[in-house]
Amino acid sequence: VGIGFFALVGRPWGITYGFAVWGAQAADALGLDPGSLSYWQGWRKGDLAGSLISSPTNASNLGILIGALMASGLAGRFAPVWRLSGRDLLTAIAGGLLMGYGARLAYGCNIGAYLGGMTSGSLHGLWWLIWGFLGSTIGVGLRSWLSMDPPLNPQRI
């Protein structure tokens, strides 16, 4: 997928940039002016002004979401459950904010920073690998410490 995206678009595959575009477009709809920020100057300004699918990153993000919904539906596994405790909601929000902040610092998420960085030989990909491994280790430890791990009951499919 990464090679195909690069061949079609001319830049490495990314995910989190699309979410930044969605957030900026939402801020714009609320009357704020994210386009005045230096981040949204140059080539990014076009993505900010376009529709959700005019940016290749946004189109791939929507494709991933729609594809996941379709796959779970076709497999008969689409069964959303909306029972979240307050603690689960707070840890999900905190985790999402930390992951988003880290993705912006690392020039992308697993896809953009790791795959794009490692395949291009960039040092930021190796740096991401080191810190991603450390962060995952800390995150797994925190889940255990907060008693958030589900019971180990393998289910037959």
RAFEN-V291920 format. One record per residue. RES is the residue in three letters. PHI is phi as a letter, one per 20 degrees, with the letter a starting at -180 (none if undefined). OMEGA is omega in radians with two decimals (* if undefined). D_CENTER is the distance of its C-alpha to the mean C-alpha in Angstrom with 2 decimals. Layout:
BEGIN
res:RES phi:PHI omega:OMEGA d_center:D_CENTER
res:RES phi:PHI omega:OMEGA d_center:D_CENTER
END
This chain:
BEGIN
res:VAL phi:none omega:-3.13 d_center:16.02
res:GLY phi:f omega:3.13 d_center:15.16
res:ILE phi:f omega:3.12 d_center:18.85
res:GLY phi:f omega:3.12 d_center:19.21
res:PHE phi:f omega:3.14 d_center:16.44
res:PHE phi:f omega:-3.14 d_center:18.13
res:ALA phi:f omega:-3.12 d_center:21.50
res:LEU phi:f omega:-2.96 d_center:20.76
res:VAL phi:d omega:-3.14 d_center:18.89
res:GLY phi:n omega:3.05 d_center:20.25
res:ARG phi:b omega:-3.12 d_center:17.17
res:PRO phi:f omega:3.12 d_center:14.67
res:TRP phi:f omega:3.10 d_center:11.76
res:GLY phi:b omega:-3.13 d_center:8.51
res:ILE phi:c omega:-2.96 d_center:5.20
res:THR phi:f omega:3.10 d_center:4.45
res:TYR phi:g omega:3.11 d_center:8.15
res:GLY phi:f omega:3.11 d_center:8.31
res:PHE phi:f omega:3.05 d_center:7.05
res:ALA phi:f omega:3.09 d_center:9.64
res:VAL phi:f omega:3.13 d_center:12.02
res:TRP phi:g omega:3.13 d_center:11.79
res:GLY phi:f omega:3.13 d_center:12.55
res:ALA phi:f omega:3.10 d_center:15.27
res:GLN phi:f omega:3.07 d_center:16.72
res:ALA phi:f omega:3.10 d_center:16.96
res:ALA phi:f omega:3.11 d_center:18.66
res:ASP phi:f omega:3.12 d_center:20.90
res:ALA phi:f omega:3.11 d_center:21.87
res:LEU phi:e omega:3.08 d_center:22.90
res:GLY phi:n omega:3.07 d_center:25.21
res:LEU phi:e omega:-3.10 d_center:23.43
res:ASP phi:c omega:3.13 d_center:23.45
res:PRO phi:f omega:3.13 d_center:20.17
res:GLY phi:f omega:3.12 d_center:21.76
res:SER phi:e omega:3.12 d_center:24.26
res:LEU phi:f omega:-3.09 d_center:21.84
res:SER phi:f omega:3.14 d_center:22.18
res:TYR phi:g omega:-3.05 d_center:18.46
res:TRP phi:e omega:3.07 d_center:18.95
res:GLN phi:e omega:3.11 d_center:22.11
res:GLY phi:m omega:-3.04 d_center:22.85
res:TRP phi:f omega:-3.13 d_center:20.77
res:ARG phi:f omega:-3.09 d_center:17.89
res:LYS phi:g omega:3.12 d_center:20.52
res:GLY phi:f omega:3.11 d_center:20.83
res:ASP phi:f omega:-3.14 d_center:17.24
res:LEU phi:f omega:-3.10 d_center:17.79
res:ALA phi:e omega:-3.05 d_center:21.05
res:GLY phi:e omega:3.10 d_center:20.09
res:SER phi:f omega:-3.12 d_center:19.13
res:LEU phi:f omega:-3.10 d_center:15.74
res:ILE phi:d omega:3.13 d_center:16.56
res:SER phi:f omega:3.09 d_center:18.41
res:SER phi:e omega:3.12 d_center:15.51
res:PRO phi:g omega:3.12 d_center:14.69
res:THR phi:f omega:3.11 d_center:10.94
res:ASN phi:f omega:-3.14 d_center:11.21
res:ALA phi:f omega:3.12 d_center:13.57
res:SER phi:f omega:3.09 d_center:11.54
res:ASN phi:f omega:3.11 d_center:8.66
res:LEU phi:f omega:3.10 d_center:11.74
res:GLY phi:f omega:3.10 d_center:13.35
res:ILE phi:f omega:-3.14 d_center:10.89
res:LEU phi:f omega:-3.12 d_center:11.28
res:ILE phi:f omega:3.12 d_center:14.98
res:GLY phi:f omega:3.11 d_center:15.56
res:ALA phi:f omega:3.10 d_center:14.35
res:LEU phi:f omega:-3.14 d_center:16.60
res:MET phi:f omega:-3.13 d_center:19.38
res:ALA phi:f omega:3.13 d_center:19.32
res:SER phi:f omega:3.10 d_center:19.58
res:GLY phi:f omega:3.13 d_center:22.26
res:LEU phi:f omega:3.12 d_center:24.19
res:ALA phi:e omega:-3.11 d_center:24.18
res:GLY phi:m omega:-3.08 d_center:25.51
res:ARG phi:d omega:-3.13 d_center:22.80
res:PHE phi:e omega:-3.12 d_center:21.30
res:ALA phi:b omega:-3.10 d_center:22.48
res:PRO phi:f omega:3.10 d_center:20.25
res:VAL phi:c omega:-3.05 d_center:21.69
res:TRP phi:d omega:3.12 d_center:21.32
res:ARG phi:d omega:3.11 d_center:23.24
res:LEU phi:d omega:3.02 d_center:21.44
res:SER phi:f omega:3.09 d_center:23.58
res:GLY phi:g omega:3.12 d_center:23.30
res:ARG phi:f omega:3.11 d_center:22.24
res:ASP phi:f omega:3.13 d_center:19.44
res:LEU phi:f omega:3.13 d_center:18.22
res:LEU phi:f omega:3.13 d_center:18.57
res:THR phi:f omega:3.08 d_center:16.86
res:ALA phi:f omega:3.12 d_center:13.82
res:ILE phi:f omega:3.14 d_center:13.76
res:ALA phi:f omega:3.12 d_center:14.53
res:GLY phi:f omega:3.11 d_center:11.93
res:GLY phi:f omega:3.11 d_center:9.11
res:LEU phi:f omega:3.12 d_center:10.90
res:LEU phi:f omega:3.11 d_center:11.48
res:MET phi:f omega:3.11 d_center:8.04
res:GLY phi:f omega:3.11 d_center:7.19
res:TYR phi:f omega:3.11 d_center:10.66
res:GLY phi:f omega:3.13 d_center:10.50
res:ALA phi:f omega:3.10 d_center:7.75
res:ARG phi:f omega:3.11 d_center:10.15
res:LEU phi:f omega:-3.03 d_center:13.06
res:ALA phi:e omega:-3.11 d_center:12.18
res:TYR phi:m omega:3.05 d_center:11.63
res:GLY phi:p omega:-3.12 d_center:8.08
res:CYS phi:e omega:3.11 d_center:6.04
res:ASN phi:g omega:-3.09 d_center:8.07
res:ILE phi:f omega:-3.05 d_center:8.45
res:GLY phi:f omega:-3.07 d_center:9.44
res:ALA phi:f omega:-3.06 d_center:11.09
res:TYR phi:f omega:-3.09 d_center:12.52
res:LEU phi:f omega:3.14 d_center:13.46
res:GLY phi:f omega:-3.12 d_center:14.24
res:GLY phi:f omega:-3.11 d_center:15.91
res:MET phi:f omega:-3.10 d_center:17.85
res:THR phi:f omega:3.11 d_center:19.09
res:SER phi:e omega:3.14 d_center:20.29
res:GLY phi:m omega:-3.12 d_center:22.03
res:SER phi:f omega:3.11 d_center:20.48
res:LEU phi:f omega:-3.13 d_center:21.04
res:HIS phi:f omega:3.08 d_center:17.60
res:GLY phi:f omega:3.08 d_center:16.34
res:LEU phi:f omega:3.10 d_center:19.05
res:TRP phi:f omega:3.10 d_center:18.38
res:TRP phi:f omega:-3.13 d_center:14.74
res:LEU phi:g omega:-3.13 d_center:16.28
res:ILE phi:f omega:-3.09 d_center:18.80
res:TRP phi:f omega:3.07 d_center:16.72
res:GLY phi:f omega:3.10 d_center:13.98
res:PHE phi:f omega:3.12 d_center:17.01
res:LEU phi:f omega:3.13 d_center:18.62
res:GLY phi:f omega:3.10 d_center:15.75
res:SER phi:f omega:3.11 d_center:15.44
res:THR phi:f omega:3.11 d_center:19.22
res:ILE phi:f omega:-3.13 d_center:19.34
res:GLY phi:f omega:3.11 d_center:16.81
res:VAL phi:f omega:3.09 d_center:18.90
res:GLY phi:f omega:3.11 d_center:21.98
res:LEU phi:f omega:3.11 d_center:20.89
res:ARG phi:f omega:3.12 d_center:20.25
res:SER phi:f omega:-3.12 d_center:23.74
res:TRP phi:f omega:3.13 d_center:25.26
res:LEU phi:e omega:-3.12 d_center:24.01
res:SER phi:l omega:-3.12 d_center:25.24
res:MET phi:d omega:-3.13 d_center:21.97
res:ASP phi:f omega:3.10 d_center:22.29
res:PRO phi:f omega:3.10 d_center:23.47
res:PRO phi:f omega:-3.12 d_center:26.93
res:LEU phi:e omega:3.09 d_center:27.28
res:ASN phi:c omega:3.12 d_center:28.85
res:PRO phi:f omega:-3.14 d_center:28.00
res:GLN phi:d omega:3.08 d_center:28.59
res:ARG phi:f omega:3.13 d_center:30.29
res:ILE phi:d omega:* d_center:28.72
END
